[in-house]
């Protein structure tokens, strides 16, 4: 066993979403040099594992997935840090998950669970890993994680080339979340719950009718996937493939494609209106759209998101983070 193997420290990233658990690991050196931050990271010091989540996903399932992933790391790997992004909110005092797209995880302290798991596996000679005594484990919601990524590794320049200090990040996954940067300071709010945009009420009928829905129910990934399935009997991936192969004229001439198109436009419009309202409220210099849900809006429909916001401001640059 080489000295390099003995001394390699690894940083672990955990993305716990409503439909998938993504685990990645790369060397601390790779993180520091910036070589890790490519469109498709790869190489001998990059490891990844993807596991489905969903309504039945529970802490015990997470532990199994984490163990399986850690077993793929090189012998005597040293865990230097762990960053966790979840599709929900975490109490900053207790560390417990207070709101989550995966209901079985509410009340769970994932940071404590990860630390205990690391130390337990450290004693198990099968895994041959070592957890640094000072291993740092940080848990944030996915929008806050996206904002931090943009601050550290992506260009945050406005149209004049100056660094943007006021930024709004929208993550469209199973649900919709927002992270705000005001005067170069993240906005946390009372109990750090700021940015929970998905539960915001949206009027769906004429004023006075009292008919409202949450934004998640109109533009969230889970809601859109259900509507696509109900109206076209297609999965989201099949729907994307179908639209990508058709022109606008062909879409209008095909009943199933037209239903799919309308479903996506409706979701994009609801999202665009929400973006516009946040833009009016905080006056950001830069807006970032992130998450798997963004790719569900075909490039031909991007204007439904962008115009709804841009009609209410001027020279507002958009950055798509997929």
Residue, then its C-alpha position, 0 to 999 in steps of 0.5 A: x500500500x502506497x503512502x499516497x493511499x494512506x494519506x488520501x483525504x476524501x470529501x463526501x457530498x450527499x444530495x438527498x432528493x425526493x426521487x434520488x440519493x446521490x453520493x459522491x466522493x473526491x479527494x480533498x486535493x481535487x476539491x482545493x484545486x478546482x479540478x473536480x468542478x467540471x460538467x461531468x467529473x471523472x477520474x481515479x479520485x472520483x466516486x459516485x453512486x445513485x439510489x432511488x428514494x421516494x415516499x418509502x425511503x427511511x433512515x435505515x435505507x440511507x445507512x445501507x446506501x452509505x455503507x455500500x458507497x463507502x465500500x467502493x473507496x480506496x483502502x484506508x481512505x480518510x474522510x475529511x468532510x461531509x456535505x449534505x443537501x436535502x430536499x427540505x429544512x433543518x432546524x439550525x439548533x437541533x439539526x433535526x429535519x423539520x420539513x422534507x419531500x421524503x416524509x419518512x425523514x422528518x425528525x431525523x438528525x442526518x448529521x448525527x447519523x452520518x457521524x455515527x455511521x462513519x465511526x461504526x464503519x471505522x471499527x469494521x475492518x471490512x470497510x478500511x476507512x478512517x474518519x478524521x477526528x475533526x470531520x466536519x459534517x454540514x447539512x443544508x437544504x438543496x437551494x442553499x447548497x446550490x447558492x453556496x456552489x455558485x458563490x464558490x465555483x461559478x461566475x457570479x458576474x453581472x452584465x457589467x462584469x462585476x461580482x453580483x452581491x444580490x442573487x436569487x437561486x431557484x431549485x426545481x426538483x420534486x418541490x421548489x426551493x429558493x436561496x437568496x443572497x442580499x448584499x453578499x449575505x445569505x438570507x436565512x430568516x427566523x429559524x433558517x426557514x427562508x426560501x420555502x417557496x414551494x408552499x407559497x399559495x397560488x390563486x388558481x381561480x377567479x378572485x373571491x373563489x378561494x381556490x388556491x394551490x401550493x406552487x409545488x402542486x403547479x410547478x414542482x417536479x412531482x406534480x408535473x410528473x403526475x400530470x404528464x403520466x395522467x394525461x399522456x401515459x408517459x414517464x418524464x424521460x419519455x415525454x422529454x424525448x418525445x418533445x425533443x424530436x418534434x417541431x412546434x408545428x408537429x407538436x400542435x398537430x399531435x394530440x398527445x404532444x399537445x397535451x404534454x406541451x400544455x402541461x409543461x407550459x403551465x408549469x413553466x408559467x407558474x414558475x416564471x410568475x413565482x420567479x418574477x414575484x421574488x425578483x420584484x421583492x428583492x431586486x437581485x442582480x442575478x437569477x440562477x435556475x437549478x435542479x433536474x426540473x429545469x431540464x423538463x422545460x424545453x429550450x423553446x419554452x425557456x421564455x415562459x420562465x425568463x420573460x415573466x421575470x424579465x418583464x418586471x426588471x431590466x438587464x437581469x442575467x439568468x444562469x442555468x445550473x443543471 
